[in-house]
Amino acid sequence: MMKKLYYLVAGIAMLLVTIVACEKASVEESELQTLQQNELTAKKAVKCTTIQSGDLLTSDGSTIEVGYDDWGYNYQAHIFNGYYCDSYRDADWCQDYADIELKMKWNDAWVSNQDCDGDGLLDRHYGFDSYIGSGAWLTNHQKGTYIDDEGNECNWTYFTKIVAAPEDAELIDGIWYNADGVEIGPVIWGQFATIQVVENDPCAGVNGKQYGSPAGPGFGQY
């Protein structure tokens, strides 16, 4: 009799463990489904406004349209193609450089082609408090002509790559260094580093790469 009672109690205990385990698994699965649903809802809640909507504005209040604008910006394609002063909307201070041709390309972190934070402007370093660590990059290609002291017409070109400093980078004496202490490049505009400069000016005896980051010239690592 005692032996039968023992088996009965043991069986009930096993049944209870099974029930509890199933309930726990059910709860965990339910919680996982809830988390997944919440993530999906959050993603849906971030509804980004595109250029095609006609609702986005430039910093001077002009409506952004698909394709090139009058200044040479194509925000949808992340390209500027025009003259140096046009990139600054013909600002007074840059008139000495007005004849310089300029082409720029950038990625979404530098200036996006949509507005996801709801301020009516194209996003910059979306998801980050600043450009630091955002992975933003820009290329800048200039060319022009000048007359040297001997009356020769001189054609020159200038190309540079610029990246946002990584989050773990350190700025020392005007140079950004990565976490391993390797030089990224000279600081420019505070949060950025120059990682490559290529310049050609036969009249000045300048030719080829003038600077290359010891950390590497590729964008992906930053």
Biotite code that builds the C-alpha atoms (Angstrom):
import biotite.structure as struc

atoms = struc.array([
    struc.Atom([0.000, 0.000, 0.000], chain_id="A", res_id=1, res_name="MET", atom_name="CA", element="C"),
    struc.Atom([2.789, 2.409, 0.936], chain_id="A", res_id=2, res_name="MET", atom_name="CA", element="C"),
    struc.Atom([4.590, 1.530, -2.288], chain_id="A", res_id=3, res_name="LYS", atom_name="CA", element="C"),
    struc.Atom([1.472, 2.316, -4.354], chain_id="A", res_id=4, res_name="LYS", atom_name="CA", element="C"),
    struc.Atom([1.013, 5.589, -2.474], chain_id="A", res_id=5, res_name="LEU", atom_name="CA", element="C"),
    struc.Atom([4.628, 6.509, -3.196], chain_id="A", res_id=6, res_name="TYR", atom_name="CA", element="C"),
    struc.Atom([4.197, 5.912, -6.911], chain_id="A", res_id=7, res_name="TYR", atom_name="CA", element="C"),
    struc.Atom([0.944, 7.888, -6.890], chain_id="A", res_id=8, res_name="LEU", atom_name="CA", element="C"),
    struc.Atom([2.589, 10.896, -5.203], chain_id="A", res_id=9, res_name="VAL", atom_name="CA", element="C"),
    struc.Atom([5.588, 10.662, -7.525], chain_id="A", res_id=10, res_name="ALA", atom_name="CA", element="C"),
    struc.Atom([3.282, 10.550, -10.542], chain_id="A", res_id=11, res_name="GLY", atom_name="CA", element="C"),
    struc.Atom([1.352, 13.602, -9.363], chain_id="A", res_id=12, res_name="ILE", atom_name="CA", element="C"),
    struc.Atom([4.631, 15.443, -8.772], chain_id="A", res_id=13, res_name="ALA", atom_name="CA", element="C"),
    struc.Atom([5.851, 14.613, -12.278], chain_id="A", res_id=14, res_name="MET", atom_name="CA", element="C"),
    struc.Atom([2.536, 15.753, -13.697], chain_id="A", res_id=15, res_name="LEU", atom_name="CA", element="C"),
    struc.Atom([2.811, 19.058, -11.829], chain_id="A", res_id=16, res_name="LEU", atom_name="CA", element="C"),
    struc.Atom([6.390, 19.563, -13.079], chain_id="A", res_id=17, res_name="VAL", atom_name="CA", element="C"),
    struc.Atom([5.260, 18.878, -16.622], chain_id="A", res_id=18, res_name="THR", atom_name="CA", element="C"),
    struc.Atom([2.352, 21.305, -16.302], chain_id="A", res_id=19, res_name="ILE", atom_name="CA", element="C"),
    struc.Atom([4.598, 24.018, -14.802], chain_id="A", res_id=20, res_name="VAL", atom_name="CA", element="C"),
    struc.Atom([7.221, 23.461, -17.492], chain_id="A", res_id=21, res_name="ALA", atom_name="CA", element="C"),
    struc.Atom([4.615, 23.718, -20.237], chain_id="A", res_id=22, res_name="CYS", atom_name="CA", element="C"),
    struc.Atom([3.152, 26.842, -18.681], chain_id="A", res_id=23, res_name="GLU", atom_name="CA", element="C"),
    struc.Atom([6.635, 28.369, -18.396], chain_id="A", res_id=24, res_name="LYS", atom_name="CA", element="C"),
    struc.Atom([7.407, 27.523, -22.012], chain_id="A", res_id=25, res_name="ALA", atom_name="CA", element="C"),
    struc.Atom([4.079, 28.982, -23.017], chain_id="A", res_id=26, res_name="SER", atom_name="CA", element="C"),
    struc.Atom([4.792, 32.182, -21.077], chain_id="A", res_id=27, res_name="VAL", atom_name="CA", element="C"),
    struc.Atom([8.304, 32.488, -22.569], chain_id="A", res_id=28, res_name="GLU", atom_name="CA", element="C"),
    struc.Atom([6.937, 31.972, -26.073], chain_id="A", res_id=29, res_name="GLU", atom_name="CA", element="C"),
    struc.Atom([4.214, 34.516, -25.401], chain_id="A", res_id=30, res_name="SER", atom_name="CA", element="C"),
    struc.Atom([6.767, 37.043, -24.115], chain_id="A", res_id=31, res_name="GLU", atom_name="CA", element="C"),
    struc.Atom([8.946, 36.445, -27.177], chain_id="A", res_id=32, res_name="LEU", atom_name="CA", element="C"),
    struc.Atom([5.990, 36.985, -29.470], chain_id="A", res_id=33, res_name="GLN", atom_name="CA", element="C"),
    struc.Atom([5.133, 40.176, -27.577], chain_id="A", res_id=34, res_name="THR", atom_name="CA", element="C"),
    struc.Atom([8.693, 41.475, -27.914], chain_id="A", res_id=35, res_name="LEU", atom_name="CA", element="C"),
    struc.Atom([8.753, 40.671, -31.608], chain_id="A", res_id=36, res_name="GLN", atom_name="CA", element="C"),
    struc.Atom([5.404, 42.381, -32.092], chain_id="A", res_id=37, res_name="GLN", atom_name="CA", element="C"),
    struc.Atom([6.607, 45.435, -30.165], chain_id="A", res_id=38, res_name="ASN", atom_name="CA", element="C"),
    struc.Atom([9.734, 45.637, -32.347], chain_id="A", res_id=39, res_name="GLU", atom_name="CA", element="C"),
    struc.Atom([7.624, 45.348, -35.472], chain_id="A", res_id=40, res_name="LEU", atom_name="CA", element="C"),
    struc.Atom([5.247, 48.031, -34.204], chain_id="A", res_id=41, res_name="THR", atom_name="CA", element="C"),
    struc.Atom([8.178, 50.314, -33.359], chain_id="A", res_id=42, res_name="ALA", atom_name="CA", element="C"),
    struc.Atom([9.608, 49.928, -36.863], chain_id="A", res_id=43, res_name="LYS", atom_name="CA", element="C"),
    struc.Atom([6.231, 50.694, -38.393], chain_id="A", res_id=44, res_name="LYS", atom_name="CA", element="C"),
    struc.Atom([5.885, 53.718, -36.111], chain_id="A", res_id=45, res_name="ALA", atom_name="CA", element="C"),
    struc.Atom([9.050, 55.271, -37.615], chain_id="A", res_id=46, res_name="VAL", atom_name="CA", element="C"),
    struc.Atom([7.519, 56.381, -40.876], chain_id="A", res_id=47, res_name="LYS", atom_name="CA", element="C"),
    struc.Atom([10.135, 58.244, -42.857], chain_id="A", res_id=48, res_name="CYS", atom_name="CA", element="C"),
    struc.Atom([9.247, 61.091, -45.206], chain_id="A", res_id=49, res_name="THR", atom_name="CA", element="C"),
    struc.Atom([10.873, 60.839, -48.618], chain_id="A", res_id=50, res_name="THR", atom_name="CA", element="C"),
    struc.Atom([11.905, 63.496, -51.121], chain_id="A", res_id=51, res_name="ILE", atom_name="CA", element="C"),
    struc.Atom([9.215, 62.246, -53.457], chain_id="A", res_id=52, res_name="GLN", atom_name="CA", element="C"),
    struc.Atom([6.578, 63.455, -50.984], chain_id="A", res_id=53, res_name="SER", atom_name="CA", element="C"),
    struc.Atom([7.441, 67.104, -51.675], chain_id="A", res_id=54, res_name="GLY", atom_name="CA", element="C"),
    struc.Atom([7.352, 67.833, -47.950], chain_id="A", res_id=55, res_name="ASP", atom_name="CA", element="C"),
    struc.Atom([11.077, 68.072, -47.224], chain_id="A", res_id=56, res_name="LEU", atom_name="CA", element="C"),
    struc.Atom([12.995, 71.334, -47.091], chain_id="A", res_id=57, res_name="LEU", atom_name="CA", element="C"),
    struc.Atom([16.602, 72.449, -47.432], chain_id="A", res_id=58, res_name="THR", atom_name="CA", element="C"),
    struc.Atom([18.253, 74.458, -44.675], chain_id="A", res_id=59, res_name="SER", atom_name="CA", element="C"),
    struc.Atom([17.218, 77.691, -46.453], chain_id="A", res_id=60, res_name="ASP", atom_name="CA", element="C"),
    struc.Atom([13.565, 76.618, -46.638], chain_id="A", res_id=61, res_name="GLY", atom_name="CA", element="C"),
    struc.Atom([13.405, 75.516, -50.271], chain_id="A", res_id=62, res_name="SER", atom_name="CA", element="C"),
    struc.Atom([11.432, 72.400, -51.188], chain_id="A", res_id=63, res_name="THR", atom_name="CA", element="C"),
    struc.Atom([13.691, 69.492, -52.117], chain_id="A", res_id=64, res_name="ILE", atom_name="CA", element="C"),
    struc.Atom([12.865, 67.798, -55.401], chain_id="A", res_id=65, res_name="GLU", atom_name="CA", element="C"),
    struc.Atom([14.114, 64.621, -57.046], chain_id="A", res_id=66, res_name="VAL", atom_name="CA", element="C"),
    struc.Atom([17.110, 65.222, -59.332], chain_id="A", res_id=67, res_name="GLY", atom_name="CA", element="C"),
    struc.Atom([19.504, 68.172, -59.436], chain_id="A", res_id=68, res_name="TYR", atom_name="CA", element="C"),
    struc.Atom([18.416, 71.499, -58.046], chain_id="A", res_id=69, res_name="ASP", atom_name="CA", element="C"),
    struc.Atom([19.567, 74.901, -59.317], chain_id="A", res_id=70, res_name="ASP", atom_name="CA", element="C"),
    struc.Atom([22.663, 74.809, -57.103], chain_id="A", res_id=71, res_name="TRP", atom_name="CA", element="C"),
    struc.Atom([23.851, 71.388, -58.239], chain_id="A", res_id=72, res_name="GLY", atom_name="CA", element="C"),
    struc.Atom([22.634, 69.229, -55.362], chain_id="A", res_id=73, res_name="TYR", atom_name="CA", element="C"),
    struc.Atom([20.996, 65.866, -56.054], chain_id="A", res_id=74, res_name="ASN", atom_name="CA", element="C"),
    struc.Atom([19.958, 64.856, -52.549], chain_id="A", res_id=75, res_name="TYR", atom_name="CA", element="C"),
    struc.Atom([18.227, 61.684, -53.682], chain_id="A", res_id=76, res_name="GLN", atom_name="CA", element="C"),
    struc.Atom([21.448, 60.364, -55.255], chain_id="A", res_id=77, res_name="ALA", atom_name="CA", element="C"),
    struc.Atom([23.788, 61.817, -52.576], chain_id="A", res_id=78, res_name="HIS", atom_name="CA", element="C"),
    struc.Atom([25.685, 63.895, -55.145], chain_id="A", res_id=79, res_name="ILE", atom_name="CA", element="C"),
    struc.Atom([26.668, 67.530, -55.677], chain_id="A", res_id=80, res_name="PHE", atom_name="CA", element="C"),
    struc.Atom([27.958, 68.569, -59.089], chain_id="A", res_id=81, res_name="ASN", atom_name="CA", element="C"),
    struc.Atom([28.583, 72.251, -59.705], chain_id="A", res_id=82, res_name="GLY", atom_name="CA", element="C"),
    struc.Atom([30.857, 75.062, -58.580], chain_id="A", res_id=83, res_name="TYR", atom_name="CA", element="C"),
    struc.Atom([32.401, 75.653, -55.176], chain_id="A", res_id=84, res_name="TYR", atom_name="CA", element="C"),
    struc.Atom([30.323, 78.696, -54.316], chain_id="A", res_id=85, res_name="CYS", atom_name="CA", element="C"),
    struc.Atom([27.146, 76.999, -55.492], chain_id="A", res_id=86, res_name="ASP", atom_name="CA", element="C"),
    struc.Atom([27.623, 74.420, -52.737], chain_id="A", res_id=87, res_name="SER", atom_name="CA", element="C"),
    struc.Atom([27.349, 77.345, -50.293], chain_id="A", res_id=88, res_name="TYR", atom_name="CA", element="C"),
    struc.Atom([24.504, 78.971, -52.234], chain_id="A", res_id=89, res_name="ARG", atom_name="CA", element="C"),
    struc.Atom([26.768, 81.696, -53.612], chain_id="A", res_id=90, res_name="ASP", atom_name="CA", element="C"),
    struc.Atom([27.848, 82.989, -50.204], chain_id="A", res_id=91, res_name="ALA", atom_name="CA", element="C"),
    struc.Atom([29.810, 86.255, -50.212], chain_id="A", res_id=92, res_name="ASP", atom_name="CA", element="C"),
    struc.Atom([32.867, 84.815, -48.467], chain_id="A", res_id=93, res_name="TRP", atom_name="CA", element="C"),
    struc.Atom([33.599, 82.218, -51.187], chain_id="A", res_id=94, res_name="CYS", atom_name="CA", element="C"),
    struc.Atom([33.609, 84.465, -54.260], chain_id="A", res_id=95, res_name="GLN", atom_name="CA", element="C"),
    struc.Atom([37.381, 84.118, -54.663], chain_id="A", res_id=96, res_name="ASP", atom_name="CA", element="C"),
    struc.Atom([36.761, 80.415, -55.336], chain_id="A", res_id=97, res_name="TYR", atom_name="CA", element="C"),
    struc.Atom([33.698, 80.808, -57.535], chain_id="A", res_id=98, res_name="ALA", atom_name="CA", element="C"),
    struc.Atom([35.352, 79.364, -60.647], chain_id="A", res_id=99, res_name="ASP", atom_name="CA", element="C"),
    struc.Atom([36.409, 76.093, -58.958], chain_id="A", res_id=100, res_name="ILE", atom_name="CA", element="C"),
    struc.Atom([34.472, 73.056, -60.152], chain_id="A", res_id=101, res_name="GLU", atom_name="CA", element="C"),
    struc.Atom([33.335, 70.771, -57.356], chain_id="A", res_id=102, res_name="LEU", atom_name="CA", element="C"),
    struc.Atom([31.873, 67.300, -57.174], chain_id="A", res_id=103, res_name="LYS", atom_name="CA", element="C"),
    struc.Atom([30.901, 65.670, -53.880], chain_id="A", res_id=104, res_name="MET", atom_name="CA", element="C"),
    struc.Atom([29.487, 62.298, -52.939], chain_id="A", res_id=105, res_name="LYS", atom_name="CA", element="C"),
    struc.Atom([28.340, 61.186, -49.494], chain_id="A", res_id=106, res_name="TRP", atom_name="CA", element="C"),
    struc.Atom([26.579, 58.364, -47.706], chain_id="A", res_id=107, res_name="ASN", atom_name="CA", element="C"),
    struc.Atom([23.274, 58.264, -45.858], chain_id="A", res_id=108, res_name="ASP", atom_name="CA", element="C"),
    struc.Atom([24.866, 58.957, -42.479], chain_id="A", res_id=109, res_name="ALA", atom_name="CA", element="C"),
    struc.Atom([26.339, 62.226, -43.791], chain_id="A", res_id=110, res_name="TRP", atom_name="CA", element="C"),
    struc.Atom([23.072, 63.503, -45.233], chain_id="A", res_id=111, res_name="VAL", atom_name="CA", element="C"),
    struc.Atom([20.174, 61.118, -45.759], chain_id="A", res_id=112, res_name="SER", atom_name="CA", element="C"),
    struc.Atom([17.644, 61.358, -48.571], chain_id="A", res_id=113, res_name="ASN", atom_name="CA", element="C"),
    struc.Atom([14.745, 61.058, -46.148], chain_id="A", res_id=114, res_name="GLN", atom_name="CA", element="C"),
    struc.Atom([13.459, 62.403, -42.841], chain_id="A", res_id=115, res_name="ASP", atom_name="CA", element="C"),
    struc.Atom([12.916, 59.811, -40.120], chain_id="A", res_id=116, res_name="CYS", atom_name="CA", element="C"),
    struc.Atom([13.064, 62.072, -37.059], chain_id="A", res_id=117, res_name="ASP", atom_name="CA", element="C"),
    struc.Atom([10.125, 64.221, -38.123], chain_id="A", res_id=118, res_name="GLY", atom_name="CA", element="C"),
    struc.Atom([11.773, 67.658, -38.293], chain_id="A", res_id=119, res_name="ASP", atom_name="CA", element="C"),
    struc.Atom([10.984, 68.158, -41.989], chain_id="A", res_id=120, res_name="GLY", atom_name="CA", element="C"),
    struc.Atom([14.680, 68.160, -42.959], chain_id="A", res_id=121, res_name="LEU", atom_name="CA", element="C"),
    struc.Atom([16.951, 65.478, -44.360], chain_id="A", res_id=122, res_name="LEU", atom_name="CA", element="C"),
    struc.Atom([18.456, 63.450, -41.526], chain_id="A", res_id=123, res_name="ASP", atom_name="CA", element="C"),
    struc.Atom([22.077, 63.789, -40.524], chain_id="A", res_id=124, res_name="ARG", atom_name="CA", element="C"),
    struc.Atom([23.802, 61.035, -38.486], chain_id="A", res_id=125, res_name="HIS", atom_name="CA", element="C"),
    struc.Atom([20.363, 59.467, -37.831], chain_id="A", res_id=126, res_name="TYR", atom_name="CA", element="C"),
    struc.Atom([20.357, 57.391, -34.654], chain_id="A", res_id=127, res_name="GLY", atom_name="CA", element="C"),
    struc.Atom([23.452, 59.143, -33.257], chain_id="A", res_id=128, res_name="PHE", atom_name="CA", element="C"),
    struc.Atom([23.766, 62.237, -31.077], chain_id="A", res_id=129, res_name="ASP", atom_name="CA", element="C"),
    struc.Atom([26.537, 63.553, -33.323], chain_id="A", res_id=130, res_name="SER", atom_name="CA", element="C"),
    struc.Atom([28.570, 62.474, -36.324], chain_id="A", res_id=131, res_name="TYR", atom_name="CA", element="C"),
    struc.Atom([31.017, 60.683, -34.034], chain_id="A", res_id=132, res_name="ILE", atom_name="CA", element="C"),
    struc.Atom([30.686, 56.930, -34.573], chain_id="A", res_id=133, res_name="GLY", atom_name="CA", element="C"),
    struc.Atom([28.003, 57.347, -37.258], chain_id="A", res_id=134, res_name="SER", atom_name="CA", element="C"),
    struc.Atom([30.091, 55.992, -40.143], chain_id="A", res_id=135, res_name="GLY", atom_name="CA", element="C"),
    struc.Atom([29.467, 59.132, -42.197], chain_id="A", res_id=136, res_name="ALA", atom_name="CA", element="C"),
    struc.Atom([31.779, 59.842, -45.135], chain_id="A", res_id=137, res_name="TRP", atom_name="CA", element="C"),
    struc.Atom([32.244, 62.386, -47.917], chain_id="A", res_id=138, res_name="LEU", atom_name="CA", element="C"),
    struc.Atom([34.380, 62.651, -51.036], chain_id="A", res_id=139, res_name="THR", atom_name="CA", element="C"),
    struc.Atom([35.378, 66.040, -52.399], chain_id="A", res_id=140, res_name="ASN", atom_name="CA", element="C"),
    struc.Atom([36.771, 66.443, -55.928], chain_id="A", res_id=141, res_name="HIS", atom_name="CA", element="C"),
    struc.Atom([37.835, 69.907, -57.107], chain_id="A", res_id=142, res_name="GLN", atom_name="CA", element="C"),
    struc.Atom([39.489, 71.208, -60.246], chain_id="A", res_id=143, res_name="LYS", atom_name="CA", element="C"),
    struc.Atom([40.362, 74.577, -61.634], chain_id="A", res_id=144, res_name="GLY", atom_name="CA", element="C"),
    struc.Atom([42.701, 76.766, -63.664], chain_id="A", res_id=145, res_name="THR", atom_name="CA", element="C"),
    struc.Atom([44.984, 79.649, -62.763], chain_id="A", res_id=146, res_name="TYR", atom_name="CA", element="C"),
    struc.Atom([47.716, 81.768, -64.347], chain_id="A", res_id=147, res_name="ILE", atom_name="CA", element="C"),
    struc.Atom([51.108, 81.436, -62.668], chain_id="A", res_id=148, res_name="ASP", atom_name="CA", element="C"),
    struc.Atom([53.733, 84.160, -62.216], chain_id="A", res_id=149, res_name="ASP", atom_name="CA", element="C"),
    struc.Atom([55.206, 83.396, -65.635], chain_id="A", res_id=150, res_name="GLU", atom_name="CA", element="C"),
    struc.Atom([51.893, 83.727, -67.435], chain_id="A", res_id=151, res_name="GLY", atom_name="CA", element="C"),
    struc.Atom([51.318, 80.003, -67.869], chain_id="A", res_id=152, res_name="ASN", atom_name="CA", element="C"),
    struc.Atom([47.821, 78.584, -67.656], chain_id="A", res_id=153, res_name="GLU", atom_name="CA", element="C"),
    struc.Atom([47.877, 75.899, -64.980], chain_id="A", res_id=154, res_name="CYS", atom_name="CA", element="C"),
    struc.Atom([45.282, 73.185, -64.509], chain_id="A", res_id=155, res_name="ASN", atom_name="CA", element="C"),
    struc.Atom([44.993, 71.529, -61.123], chain_id="A", res_id=156, res_name="TRP", atom_name="CA", element="C"),
    struc.Atom([42.901, 68.835, -59.448], chain_id="A", res_id=157, res_name="THR", atom_name="CA", element="C"),
    struc.Atom([42.312, 67.985, -55.802], chain_id="A", res_id=158, res_name="TYR", atom_name="CA", element="C"),
    struc.Atom([40.593, 64.950, -54.306], chain_id="A", res_id=159, res_name="PHE", atom_name="CA", element="C"),
    struc.Atom([40.011, 64.079, -50.663], chain_id="A", res_id=160, res_name="THR", atom_name="CA", element="C"),
    struc.Atom([38.178, 61.507, -48.538], chain_id="A", res_id=161, res_name="LYS", atom_name="CA", element="C"),
    struc.Atom([36.683, 62.543, -45.208], chain_id="A", res_id=162, res_name="ILE", atom_name="CA", element="C"),
    struc.Atom([35.159, 60.310, -42.520], chain_id="A", res_id=163, res_name="VAL", atom_name="CA", element="C"),
    struc.Atom([33.439, 60.797, -39.192], chain_id="A", res_id=164, res_name="ALA", atom_name="CA", element="C"),
    struc.Atom([35.711, 59.808, -36.338], chain_id="A", res_id=165, res_name="ALA", atom_name="CA", element="C"),
    struc.Atom([34.824, 56.441, -34.755], chain_id="A", res_id=166, res_name="PRO", atom_name="CA", element="C"),
    struc.Atom([33.234, 56.452, -31.316], chain_id="A", res_id=167, res_name="GLU", atom_name="CA", element="C"),
    struc.Atom([36.385, 55.103, -29.656], chain_id="A", res_id=168, res_name="ASP", atom_name="CA", element="C"),
    struc.Atom([38.762, 57.437, -31.516], chain_id="A", res_id=169, res_name="ALA", atom_name="CA", element="C"),
    struc.Atom([40.900, 59.996, -29.701], chain_id="A", res_id=170, res_name="GLU", atom_name="CA", element="C"),
    struc.Atom([41.854, 63.471, -30.897], chain_id="A", res_id=171, res_name="LEU", atom_name="CA", element="C"),
    struc.Atom([45.441, 64.393, -30.039], chain_id="A", res_id=172, res_name="ILE", atom_name="CA", element="C"),
    struc.Atom([47.136, 67.583, -31.275], chain_id="A", res_id=173, res_name="ASP", atom_name="CA", element="C"),
    struc.Atom([44.873, 67.868, -34.292], chain_id="A", res_id=174, res_name="GLY", atom_name="CA", element="C"),
    struc.Atom([45.096, 64.200, -35.317], chain_id="A", res_id=175, res_name="ILE", atom_name="CA", element="C"),
    struc.Atom([42.437, 61.510, -34.849], chain_id="A", res_id=176, res_name="TRP", atom_name="CA", element="C"),
    struc.Atom([43.722, 58.114, -33.641], chain_id="A", res_id=177, res_name="TYR", atom_name="CA", element="C"),
    struc.Atom([41.794, 54.848, -33.468], chain_id="A", res_id=178, res_name="ASN", atom_name="CA", element="C"),
    struc.Atom([41.462, 52.663, -30.362], chain_id="A", res_id=179, res_name="ALA", atom_name="CA", element="C"),
    struc.Atom([44.757, 50.914, -31.191], chain_id="A", res_id=180, res_name="ASP", atom_name="CA", element="C"),
    struc.Atom([46.605, 54.211, -31.354], chain_id="A", res_id=181, res_name="GLY", atom_name="CA", element="C"),
    struc.Atom([46.925, 54.161, -35.142], chain_id="A", res_id=182, res_name="VAL", atom_name="CA", element="C"),
    struc.Atom([46.582, 57.506, -36.897], chain_id="A", res_id=183, res_name="GLU", atom_name="CA", element="C"),
    struc.Atom([43.284, 57.961, -38.738], chain_id="A", res_id=184, res_name="ILE", atom_name="CA", element="C"),
    struc.Atom([43.993, 61.421, -40.079], chain_id="A", res_id=185, res_name="GLY", atom_name="CA", element="C"),
    struc.Atom([44.064, 65.173, -39.459], chain_id="A", res_id=186, res_name="PRO", atom_name="CA", element="C"),
    struc.Atom([40.958, 66.645, -37.887], chain_id="A", res_id=187, res_name="VAL", atom_name="CA", element="C"),
    struc.Atom([38.603, 68.642, -40.094], chain_id="A", res_id=188, res_name="ILE", atom_name="CA", element="C"),
    struc.Atom([35.338, 70.297, -38.998], chain_id="A", res_id=189, res_name="TRP", atom_name="CA", element="C"),
    struc.Atom([35.804, 68.956, -35.472], chain_id="A", res_id=190, res_name="GLY", atom_name="CA", element="C"),
    struc.Atom([34.169, 65.536, -35.722], chain_id="A", res_id=191, res_name="GLN", atom_name="CA", element="C"),
    struc.Atom([35.818, 64.375, -38.940], chain_id="A", res_id=192, res_name="PHE", atom_name="CA", element="C"),
    struc.Atom([39.175, 63.172, -40.204], chain_id="A", res_id=193, res_name="ALA", atom_name="CA", element="C"),
    struc.Atom([40.851, 63.441, -43.595], chain_id="A", res_id=194, res_name="THR", atom_name="CA", element="C"),
    struc.Atom([41.967, 59.970, -44.650], chain_id="A", res_id=195, res_name="ILE", atom_name="CA", element="C"),
    struc.Atom([43.218, 60.630, -48.172], chain_id="A", res_id=196, res_name="GLN", atom_name="CA", element="C"),
    struc.Atom([44.408, 63.546, -50.308], chain_id="A", res_id=197, res_name="VAL", atom_name="CA", element="C"),
    struc.Atom([45.406, 63.298, -53.969], chain_id="A", res_id=198, res_name="VAL", atom_name="CA", element="C"),
    struc.Atom([46.541, 66.495, -55.705], chain_id="A", res_id=199, res_name="GLU", atom_name="CA", element="C"),
    struc.Atom([47.913, 67.299, -59.141], chain_id="A", res_id=200, res_name="ASN", atom_name="CA", element="C"),
    struc.Atom([49.311, 70.686, -60.135], chain_id="A", res_id=201, res_name="ASP", atom_name="CA", element="C"),
    struc.Atom([52.143, 70.470, -62.717], chain_id="A", res_id=202, res_name="PRO", atom_name="CA", element="C"),
    struc.Atom([52.932, 74.171, -62.435], chain_id="A", res_id=203, res_name="CYS", atom_name="CA", element="C"),
    struc.Atom([53.548, 73.798, -58.710], chain_id="A", res_id=204, res_name="ALA", atom_name="CA", element="C"),
    struc.Atom([55.354, 70.478, -59.054], chain_id="A", res_id=205, res_name="GLY", atom_name="CA", element="C"),
    struc.Atom([52.645, 68.639, -57.120], chain_id="A", res_id=206, res_name="VAL", atom_name="CA", element="C"),
    struc.Atom([51.651, 65.185, -58.269], chain_id="A", res_id=207, res_name="ASN", atom_name="CA", element="C"),
    struc.Atom([49.790, 62.213, -56.832], chain_id="A", res_id=208, res_name="GLY", atom_name="CA", element="C"),
    struc.Atom([48.914, 61.159, -53.288], chain_id="A", res_id=209, res_name="LYS", atom_name="CA", element="C"),
    struc.Atom([49.755, 63.798, -50.714], chain_id="A", res_id=210, res_name="GLN", atom_name="CA", element="C"),
    struc.Atom([48.333, 61.957, -47.718], chain_id="A", res_id=211, res_name="TYR", atom_name="CA", element="C"),
    struc.Atom([47.091, 58.480, -46.913], chain_id="A", res_id=212, res_name="GLY", atom_name="CA", element="C"),
    struc.Atom([45.754, 57.422, -43.542], chain_id="A", res_id=213, res_name="SER", atom_name="CA", element="C"),
    struc.Atom([47.974, 54.851, -41.783], chain_id="A", res_id=214, res_name="PRO", atom_name="CA", element="C"),
    struc.Atom([44.738, 53.268, -40.610], chain_id="A", res_id=215, res_name="ALA", atom_name="CA", element="C"),
    struc.Atom([43.681, 52.834, -44.222], chain_id="A", res_id=216, res_name="GLY", atom_name="CA", element="C"),
    struc.Atom([41.791, 54.817, -46.884], chain_id="A", res_id=217, res_name="PRO", atom_name="CA", element="C"),
    struc.Atom([38.701, 52.575, -47.005], chain_id="A", res_id=218, res_name="GLY", atom_name="CA", element="C"),
    struc.Atom([35.373, 53.851, -45.714], chain_id="A", res_id=219, res_name="PHE", atom_name="CA", element="C"),
    struc.Atom([34.061, 50.587, -44.256], chain_id="A", res_id=220, res_name="GLY", atom_name="CA", element="C"),
    struc.Atom([36.392, 50.463, -41.261], chain_id="A", res_id=221, res_name="GLN", atom_name="CA", element="C"),
    struc.Atom([35.170, 53.784, -39.913], chain_id="A", res_id=222, res_name="TYR", atom_name="CA", element="C"),
])
